[in-house]
Amino acid sequence: MPGLIGKKIGMTSVFGADGKNIPCTVIEAGPCVVTQLRTVEKDGYAAVQLAYDETTEKHTSAPLQGHFKKAGTTPKRKLVEFKDDFAGELKLGDTVALSDVLEGVNYVDVVGTSKGKGFQGVVKRHGFAGVGGQTHGQHNRLRHPGSMGASSWPSRVFPGMRMAGHMGNVRVKVENLQVLKLIPESNLLVVKGSVPGAKGSYVIVEA
């Protein structure tokens, strides 16, 4: 599916036609540059590689510098491949803008990397209620997981058991977010609801 690379600007709210306050996220989507065209004959699949966000040659590896020069563009920070079903035929160096992809689109999918929470316990990570009141001499057990149910059989912990561990910092896709507003002159997209990631983090908008 066609899409764009963007950056999460932050959250705000707008008033709808019925007077309700709608929470929304502002995304700077594009403009993106076509840096590679994948073909079935050469690569085994068809795709379009887009690049986004300016950077310097100092912070770009030599192979990538050659890659960008071949496309006739300046070095970029983020590269993403999309399925080759964009409207019209694209060539190396073409610029794909917000209005080219999302004009007339009412719903989009947004992919981002969620905020990292580090190592967290079961109460924060899975919403456990904790062990309960401190009775029968219980001490410092309020937020602990309690029994895991393993006895002489099966004498092990089943895979997938909800336990403490690393939380966040994973790829998350939020589907069917309503497009509230497009501002093509500023490359801004306003969608209803929240989008994974911190302010300034990269997101992928799929039409």
Phi, psi and omega in degrees: 000150178289158180189186180219155171266140181214189182222134178285119180275318180155186181248152175208196176215151178229159177264130178280179181296334180272003178089359180280145179275120185251119175290139183212164180242137178259127181236132171271107185250112179078188358288147180247153181247137177284117182249348177197145176240114178274139179234155180296321183296319185267319188249348180091356177203162181253128180201163176240127177264124179250148178238148185213149172076113183295145172217183182255161177295331179301325182258022179235132180294158181300316177300320180290327176299317177294323179298316181288323179294326177297326179275354179072036181224170178278162180300142179236162182272324191237131177238132179218143176260140176235153176300143186279070174226037175288152177289126180085168182267127181261150178234163178302135178089352178294148177258130178253117184259172181301315182291336180291331187254320191252006178296121180082002179272131183262334182225143179226160170255139181236130179248132178209174176257120184294159179297136178282133181251357182076203179277120183233155179278180186289334181292314180281321187284321185238358178080024176298152180273350185091174185287326180122203183295153181274091180238166177055042176077012181295141182218128175056042182240008191299318185255018180273160186286337183081198183293144178260002173084004181267130179234212178298334168233129008268007179061029178199170176260128181295144175299142180089000178300133181286114183222179177292153179168191182294134184232136178084190180057045178231159179288126182233136177242122177255123187259154172056051173275130183287132176278116181270326184200144172243133176236082188300324183294337178249004182059035184253140178235130178247119181242152180283135176092191186258159181232138181297147176112165178272170175299135179087357181277155182283142175226159177243122180258120181249129182279000000 
